């Protein structure tokens, strides 16, 4: 898994915006489930929060989005 800090994420966002006119980029939507629960892990999509054993886990936007997308696949 690739982990980026906030500055790197902003740079990636700028790159994607710059090339969006030249290539087709399809946005992905996550399932409309507001809370995904696993053993000891809870993803509260409506709050953009992840808890492990009841404690907040700090994630970058990319890490959070990746976690949600991969977790949603388990429910499909």
C-alpha positions, 0 to 999 in steps of 0.5 A: 500500500502506498502512503502519502502525506497531505502535501503529497496528496495535494500534489497528486490532486493537482496532477489528476486535475491537469491531466483530466482533459487528456485522459478519461478519469472515472470517479468511483463511488462507495456503497451508501453504507454509513458504518462498516464494522469488522472485528475491532474495526469500525468505519463511520463513513458519514463522519469520515472516522475509523475506530479500532477498539473504540479509539480513533485512527488518524488516516490521510484522505488517500488511506481512508478512501482506500480502506473504505473501497477495499472494505466495501468489496467485502460486502459485495 
